[in-house]
Amino acid sequence: MIIDTQKLQKAVIENKKNHGFNTTDVKFELLLLYGEVNELFQAWLKDDHDNINEELADVAIFLLGISEMLGSDLGEDIVKKLKINAKRKYTDGKKIEG
């Protein structure tokens, strides 16, 4: 199933508005994202699979919200980046320059 990231981004912002959360300060959202990534890491360390999935969703929600604040389409940006990465050459997991 393909997910419409533009709809998700708008839903994330709408949810933030409905709860009185930040919808304009990208710097603040990036700090909150950092906290969510830490929570994901802590869940992974504890091997807490249910919490891992919830924290993954939280990280994605913050990324979607930040993308919407910046006027981007995260799904489109991911597809573009995957195309760039597909053309890159790697050896032992390291990018070969050139």
Protein Blocks (a to p, Z undefined) as FASTA:
>chain_A
ZZdfklmmmmmmmmmmmnopafkbmmlmmmmmmmmmmmmmmmmmnopaklmmmmmmmmmm
mmmmmmmmnopafklmmmmmmmmmmmpcceehiaceZZ
